[in-house]
Amino acid sequence: MPENTKISAFVVSYNRADVLPTCLASLGFADEVVLVDKSSTDDSVALAADLADRIYVVPWSPTVEETRLFAAARCAHEWIVFLDDDECLSPEAIEFLGRELAAPRADAYALPHRHYVLGTHDPDACYWPEHQVRVFRRGTVAFSDTVHGGTHVLSPNLYVVPPETGVAIHNFSHESVFRWIEKSNRYTSRPDRLRPDDDTPDLVAFAHRRIDHWIARSRNAHPGSYAATIALLRALYDTMDRLKAWEEAAGIDGEARFRQARAALSETYRTLPLLRRRAAPAAVVDVRPGPTEPARTEPGPAEAHHAAAAPAAHAHGLAEIKRAYDELLVAARRQAAELTRLRRFEASHLHPVLLGAVKVEREIRRVVGQLRRRLGGT
């Protein structure tokens, strides 16, 4: 790499301690590596300390697009490479960038994006080959907050790397159907997001068309195959997006409707004679595990039901504990005073009496012994 060619790399991350060290290690060829952490609660920052040159901790936000502009502004050099926290460069990509940026043929580079969905990459699936712009000369790419559409190439000089070269970004983002749905729900809830170009009012027809669209982009997508499953997941994302757009356009506010319904029920309950009115708040019993007991990872249904009352119950419980403590303290002081009185009484009265009883007992034993000897003699 020529001395005047300097490369910055950045990663935006949140709670990806499982992938982040590998992600940052693949950027080790850069002259500086910048991590922007979105207030992770795991070990991400600690694990990154030996792999990044600078780390910025910023407030959490739901998607990566909202933080890329901030991260790029912290980069010092002309060329910038960036990855998401669940992405890693292939060895071929590292070697390619080392050679290419010594004498760049373009202002920006789109690299093949090698998805691993449900832990698997299958070239027959609809996601292959896709490309993502991840390398650019400063000033030739702009970032916006648009989900899945926040990277805009400003230069016509874009090089799309052929997928057969082995140059790729490994994307370990969706290890399960649960993870896919969780991310889909979060991303489709962002107001500024890339949406399918289909605003038909027939939502059922829309869902069928999206399934057909992704099946058509797949290869060997026979029923029950991995490729068909991935096509259905992609269509599920689009369908969730379209349903939320319909909900928004219809002006449906389900939370407001629920509040109104609950308020009406609460008002009705006040007039029903069969409903018992409690004279005092319920007693709170803390059954959380102690230091030596293993903690359960999931609450039971009844515990989950009462979790919302925890803050008020906690304050009430503290007051009850203090009151009980004060009562015990008073009782303990009374018992200590009574014990002292008894000990003094014992010393002044009981002790002489006991000594006299012992003497009497000894005299009785002596007399009984004499009687036995006499009777035995006769």
C-alpha positions as CSV (number, residue, x, y, z in Angstrom):
1,M,0.0,0.0,0.0
2,P,1.5,3.4,-1.0
3,E,2.3,5.7,1.9
4,N,-0.2,8.3,0.8
5,T,-3.1,5.8,0.7
6,K,-4.6,5.7,4.1
7,I,-7.7,3.7,5.0
8,S,-10.2,4.2,7.8
9,A,-12.7,1.5,8.8
10,F,-15.8,1.8,11.0
11,V,-18.3,-0.5,12.6
12,V,-21.6,0.4,14.3
13,S,-22.5,-2.1,16.9
14,Y,-25.0,-3.1,19.6
15,N,-24.8,-6.2,21.7
16,R,-23.0,-8.4,19.2
17,A,-20.2,-9.7,21.4
18,D,-20.5,-13.0,19.6
19,V,-19.5,-11.7,16.2
20,L,-17.9,-8.3,16.8
21,P,-14.3,-9.6,17.5
22,T,-14.3,-11.5,14.2
23,C,-15.8,-8.5,12.4
24,L,-13.1,-6.1,13.7
25,A,-10.3,-8.6,13.1
26,S,-11.2,-8.7,9.4
27,L,-10.6,-4.9,9.2
28,G,-7.1,-5.1,10.6
29,F,-5.5,-4.0,7.3
30,A,-7.0,-0.5,7.8
31,D,-4.8,2.3,9.2
32,E,-7.5,3.1,11.8
33,V,-10.5,1.1,13.0
34,V,-13.4,3.1,14.6
35,L,-16.1,1.4,16.6
36,V,-19.4,3.3,17.4
37,D,-21.2,1.3,20.1
38,K,-24.9,2.0,20.7
39,S,-24.8,1.5,24.5
40,S,-24.3,-2.2,24.5
41,T,-25.2,-4.2,27.7
42,D,-22.9,-7.1,26.9
43,D,-19.1,-7.4,26.6
44,S,-18.9,-5.7,23.2
45,V,-16.8,-2.7,24.3
46,A,-14.4,-4.7,26.4
47,L,-13.8,-7.2,23.6
48,A,-13.3,-4.5,21.1
49,A,-10.6,-2.6,23.1
50,D,-7.7,-4.6,21.6
51,L,-9.1,-4.5,18.0
52,A,-10.2,-0.9,17.6
53,D,-8.2,2.3,17.6
54,R,-11.1,4.5,18.9
55,I,-14.4,3.6,20.5
56,Y,-17.4,6.0,20.8
57,V,-20.4,5.1,22.9
58,V,-23.6,6.7,21.8
59,P,-27.3,6.3,22.8
60,W,-29.2,3.3,21.5
61,S,-31.3,3.6,18.4
62,P,-33.2,0.8,16.6
63,T,-31.3,0.6,13.3
64,V,-27.8,1.0,12.0
65,E,-28.6,3.7,9.4
66,E,-29.1,6.4,12.0
67,T,-25.5,6.1,13.2
68,R,-23.4,5.6,10.0
69,L,-23.1,9.3,9.3
70,F,-21.8,10.0,12.8
71,A,-19.3,7.1,12.4
72,A,-18.1,8.2,9.0
73,A,-17.4,11.7,10.3
74,R,-15.0,10.2,12.9
75,C,-12.9,8.7,10.2
76,A,-9.6,10.5,9.4
77,H,-8.5,9.1,6.0
78,E,-9.6,9.4,2.4
79,W,-10.7,5.8,1.9
80,I,-13.4,4.4,4.2
81,V,-14.4,0.7,4.6
82,F,-17.4,0.0,6.8
83,L,-19.2,-3.1,8.0
84,D,-22.2,-3.9,10.2
85,D,-21.5,-5.7,13.5
86,D,-22.8,-9.0,12.1
87,E,-20.5,-8.9,9.0
88,C,-17.0,-10.0,8.3
89,L,-14.8,-9.7,5.2
90,S,-13.8,-12.9,3.4
91,P,-10.0,-13.4,3.1
92,E,-10.3,-12.8,-0.6
93,A,-11.9,-9.5,0.1
94,I,-9.1,-8.4,2.4
95,E,-6.5,-9.3,-0.3
96,F,-8.6,-7.6,-3.0
97,L,-8.8,-4.3,-1.1
98,G,-5.1,-4.4,-0.2
99,R,-4.3,-4.5,-3.9
100,E,-7.2,-2.5,-5.3
101,L,-6.8,0.6,-3.1
102,A,-3.1,0.9,-3.9
103,A,-4.3,1.9,-7.4
104,P,-8.1,2.3,-7.3
105,R,-10.1,1.9,-10.5
106,A,-13.3,3.4,-9.0
107,D,-14.6,5.8,-6.3
108,A,-16.8,3.2,-4.6
109,Y,-17.0,-0.6,-4.5
110,A,-20.0,-2.8,-4.1
111,L,-19.1,-6.2,-2.6
112,P,-21.1,-9.4,-2.9
113,H,-23.2,-9.9,0.3
114,R,-23.0,-13.5,1.4
115,H,-26.0,-14.0,3.7
116,Y,-26.2,-16.8,6.3
117,V,-29.9,-17.2,7.2
118,L,-30.8,-20.0,9.7
119,G,-27.0,-20.6,9.9
120,T,-26.7,-21.5,6.2
121,H,-25.6,-19.9,3.0
122,D,-27.1,-21.4,-0.1
123,P,-26.3,-19.9,-3.6
124,D,-29.8,-21.2,-4.7
125,A,-31.5,-18.8,-2.3
126,C,-33.0,-15.5,-3.5
127,Y,-30.5,-13.5,-1.5
128,W,-27.6,-14.5,-3.8
129,P,-26.0,-12.7,-5.3
130,E,-26.7,-9.3,-3.7
131,H,-24.2,-6.5,-3.5
132,Q,-23.6,-3.8,-0.8
133,V,-21.5,-0.6,-1.1
134,R,-19.0,-0.9,1.7
135,V,-15.9,0.8,0.3
136,F,-15.7,4.4,-0.9
137,R,-13.6,7.5,-1.3
138,R,-14.6,10.3,1.1
139,G,-17.3,12.5,-0.5
140,T,-18.6,9.9,-3.0
141,V,-21.2,8.3,-0.7
142,A,-23.9,9.9,1.4
143,F,-25.8,8.3,4.3
144,S,-29.4,8.8,5.3
145,D,-31.7,7.3,7.9
146,T,-33.7,5.3,5.4
147,V,-33.8,1.6,6.5
148,H,-32.2,-0.7,3.8
149,G,-31.8,2.3,1.6
150,G,-29.6,4.7,3.5
151,T,-26.4,4.4,1.3
152,H,-26.4,6.7,-1.8
153,V,-23.4,6.6,-4.2
154,L,-22.8,10.1,-5.5
155,S,-20.2,9.2,-8.1
156,P,-20.9,7.3,-11.4
157,N,-17.6,5.5,-10.9
158,L,-18.8,2.5,-9.0
159,Y,-17.2,-1.0,-9.4
160,V,-19.4,-4.0,-8.7
161,V,-17.1,-6.9,-7.7
162,P,-18.1,-10.2,-9.5
163,P,-19.4,-12.8,-7.0
164,E,-17.3,-15.6,-8.5
165,T,-14.0,-14.0,-7.3
166,G,-14.6,-15.1,-3.7
167,V,-14.6,-11.5,-2.6
168,A,-17.5,-11.2,-0.2
169,I,-19.0,-9.9,3.0
170,H,-20.1,-12.7,5.3
171,N,-23.3,-11.7,6.9
172,F,-24.3,-13.6,10.1
173,S,-27.5,-11.8,10.9
174,H,-30.4,-14.3,11.1
175,E,-29.6,-17.5,13.0
176,S,-33.2,-18.4,13.5
177,V,-36.8,-17.7,12.3
178,F,-37.3,-15.9,15.7
179,R,-34.3,-13.6,14.9
180,W,-35.7,-12.9,11.4
181,I,-39.1,-11.9,12.7
182,E,-37.6,-9.8,15.5
183,K,-35.5,-7.8,13.1
184,S,-38.3,-7.6,10.6
185,N,-40.6,-6.2,13.2
186,R,-38.1,-3.6,14.3
187,Y,-37.1,-2.5,10.8
188,T,-40.6,-2.3,9.4
189,S,-41.6,-0.1,12.3
190,R,-39.2,2.7,11.2
191,P,-41.1,5.6,9.5
192,D,-38.2,6.2,7.0
193,R,-37.7,2.8,5.3
194,L,-37.4,1.4,1.9
195,R,-40.7,-0.2,0.9
196,P,-41.9,-2.5,-1.9
197,D,-43.3,-0.5,-4.9
198,D,-46.8,-2.0,-4.6
199,D,-49.6,-0.1,-2.8
200,T,-52.5,-2.4,-3.8
201,P,-55.4,-2.3,-1.3
202,D,-55.7,-6.1,-1.7
203,L,-53.3,-7.3,1.0
204,V,-53.9,-11.0,0.2
205,A,-52.9,-10.5,-3.4
206,F,-49.9,-8.5,-2.3
207,A,-48.7,-11.3,-0.1
208,H,-49.1,-13.8,-3.0
209,R,-47.2,-11.5,-5.4
210,R,-44.3,-11.1,-2.9
211,I,-44.0,-14.9,-2.5
212,D,-44.0,-15.3,-6.2
213,H,-41.4,-12.6,-6.6
214,W,-38.9,-14.1,-4.2
215,I,-39.5,-17.7,-5.5
216,A,-38.8,-16.5,-9.0
217,R,-35.5,-15.1,-7.8
218,S,-34.6,-18.4,-6.3
219,R,-33.2,-21.6,-7.9
220,N,-34.4,-25.1,-7.1
221,A,-37.0,-23.7,-4.7
222,H,-39.1,-26.9,-4.6
223,P,-41.6,-27.3,-1.7
224,G,-40.0,-27.8,1.6
225,S,-36.5,-26.7,0.4
226,Y,-34.2,-24.2,2.1
227,A,-34.5,-21.8,-0.9
228,A,-38.3,-21.9,-0.7
229,T,-38.2,-21.2,3.0
230,I,-36.0,-18.2,2.5
231,A,-38.3,-16.8,-0.2
232,L,-41.2,-17.1,2.3
233,L,-39.2,-15.3,4.9
234,R,-38.4,-12.4,2.5
235,A,-42.1,-12.3,1.5
236,L,-43.0,-12.2,5.2
237,Y,-40.9,-9.1,5.7
238,D,-42.6,-7.4,2.8
239,T,-46.0,-8.4,4.1
240,M,-45.3,-7.1,7.6
241,D,-44.2,-3.8,6.0
242,R,-47.3,-3.6,3.9
243,L,-49.6,-4.4,6.8
244,K,-48.1,-1.6,8.9
245,A,-48.5,0.8,6.0
246,W,-52.2,-0.2,5.7
247,E,-52.6,0.3,9.5
248,E,-51.0,3.7,9.3
249,A,-53.1,4.8,6.3
250,A,-56.3,3.6,8.0
251,G,-55.5,5.7,11.1
252,I,-55.8,2.7,13.4
253,D,-54.5,3.4,16.9
254,G,-55.0,0.1,18.7
255,E,-53.4,1.3,21.9
256,A,-55.9,4.2,22.2
257,R,-58.8,1.8,21.5
258,F,-57.5,-0.6,24.2
259,R,-57.3,2.3,26.7
260,Q,-60.9,3.3,26.0
261,A,-62.1,-0.3,26.4
262,R,-60.3,-0.8,29.7
263,A,-61.5,2.5,31.1
264,A,-65.1,1.5,30.2
265,L,-64.7,-1.9,31.9
266,S,-63.2,-0.3,35.0
267,E,-66.1,2.1,35.3
268,T,-68.6,-0.8,34.9
269,Y,-66.8,-2.9,37.6
270,R,-67.4,-0.1,40.1
271,T,-71.2,-0.7,39.9
272,L,-71.2,-4.5,40.2
273,P,-72.1,-5.7,43.7
274,L,-70.5,-9.1,43.3
275,L,-67.0,-7.7,43.0
276,R,-65.3,-7.6,46.4
277,R,-63.7,-4.4,47.7
278,R,-60.4,-5.0,49.6
279,A,-59.9,-3.1,52.8
280,A,-56.1,-3.1,52.6
281,P,-53.4,-3.7,50.0
282,A,-52.2,-7.3,49.6
283,A,-49.2,-8.5,51.5
284,V,-46.1,-8.9,49.4
285,V,-44.0,-12.0,49.8
286,D,-40.6,-11.9,48.2
287,V,-39.8,-15.4,46.8
288,R,-36.8,-14.4,44.7
289,P,-33.9,-16.8,44.9
290,G,-31.2,-16.1,47.4
291,P,-27.5,-16.0,46.6
292,T,-27.1,-19.7,46.8
293,E,-30.1,-20.6,44.7
294,P,-30.0,-20.8,40.9
295,A,-32.0,-18.0,39.3
296,R,-34.7,-19.0,36.8
297,T,-34.3,-17.6,33.3
298,E,-38.0,-17.3,32.6
299,P,-40.8,-16.3,35.0
300,G,-43.9,-18.4,35.3
301,P,-47.3,-17.1,34.0
302,A,-48.4,-15.8,37.4
303,E,-45.1,-14.1,38.1
304,A,-45.2,-12.4,34.7
305,H,-48.7,-11.3,35.3
306,H,-47.7,-9.5,38.5
307,A,-44.4,-8.0,37.2
308,A,-46.1,-4.7,36.3
309,A,-46.9,-4.1,40.0
310,A,-43.3,-4.5,41.1
311,P,-42.3,-0.9,41.7
312,A,-45.3,0.0,44.0
313,A,-45.1,-3.4,45.7
314,H,-41.4,-2.9,46.3
315,A,-42.0,0.4,48.1
316,H,-44.9,-1.0,50.1
317,G,-42.8,-4.0,51.0
318,L,-39.9,-1.9,52.3
319,A,-42.3,0.0,54.5
320,E,-43.7,-3.3,55.9
321,I,-40.2,-4.6,56.5
322,K,-39.2,-1.4,58.4
323,R,-42.3,-1.6,60.6
324,A,-41.7,-5.3,61.4
325,Y,-38.0,-4.5,62.2
326,D,-39.0,-1.8,64.6
327,E,-41.4,-4.1,66.4
328,L,-38.8,-6.8,66.7
329,L,-36.3,-4.4,68.1
330,V,-38.7,-3.2,70.8
331,A,-39.6,-6.8,71.7
332,A,-35.9,-7.8,71.8
333,R,-35.2,-4.9,74.2
334,R,-38.0,-6.0,76.5
335,Q,-36.8,-9.6,76.5
336,A,-33.2,-8.4,77.4
337,A,-34.5,-6.4,80.3
338,E,-36.6,-9.3,81.6
339,L,-33.6,-11.7,81.3
340,T,-31.5,-9.2,83.4
341,R,-34.2,-9.0,86.0
342,L,-34.5,-12.8,86.3
343,R,-30.8,-13.2,86.6
344,R,-30.7,-10.7,89.4
345,F,-33.6,-12.4,91.2
346,E,-31.8,-15.8,90.8
347,A,-28.6,-14.4,92.3
348,S,-30.4,-12.8,95.3
349,H,-33.2,-15.4,96.0
350,L,-33.0,-18.6,94.1
351,H,-29.3,-19.4,94.7
352,P,-29.6,-19.6,98.6
353,V,-32.8,-21.7,98.2
354,L,-31.1,-24.1,95.9
355,L,-28.2,-24.5,98.3
356,G,-30.6,-25.3,101.2
357,A,-32.4,-27.9,99.0
358,V,-29.1,-29.6,98.2
359,K,-28.3,-29.8,101.9
360,V,-31.7,-31.3,102.7
361,E,-31.4,-33.8,99.9
362,R,-28.0,-34.9,101.2
363,E,-29.5,-35.3,104.8
364,I,-32.4,-37.4,103.4
365,R,-30.0,-39.6,101.5
366,R,-27.9,-40.1,104.7
367,V,-31.0,-41.1,106.8
368,V,-32.3,-43.4,104.1
369,G,-28.9,-45.1,104.0
370,Q,-28.9,-45.7,107.7
371,L,-32.5,-47.1,107.5
372,R,-31.5,-49.5,104.8
373,R,-28.5,-50.8,106.7
374,R,-30.6,-51.4,109.8
375,L,-33.3,-53.1,107.9
376,G,-30.7,-55.2,106.1
377,G,-29.2,-56.2,109.4
378,T,-32.5,-57.6,110.8
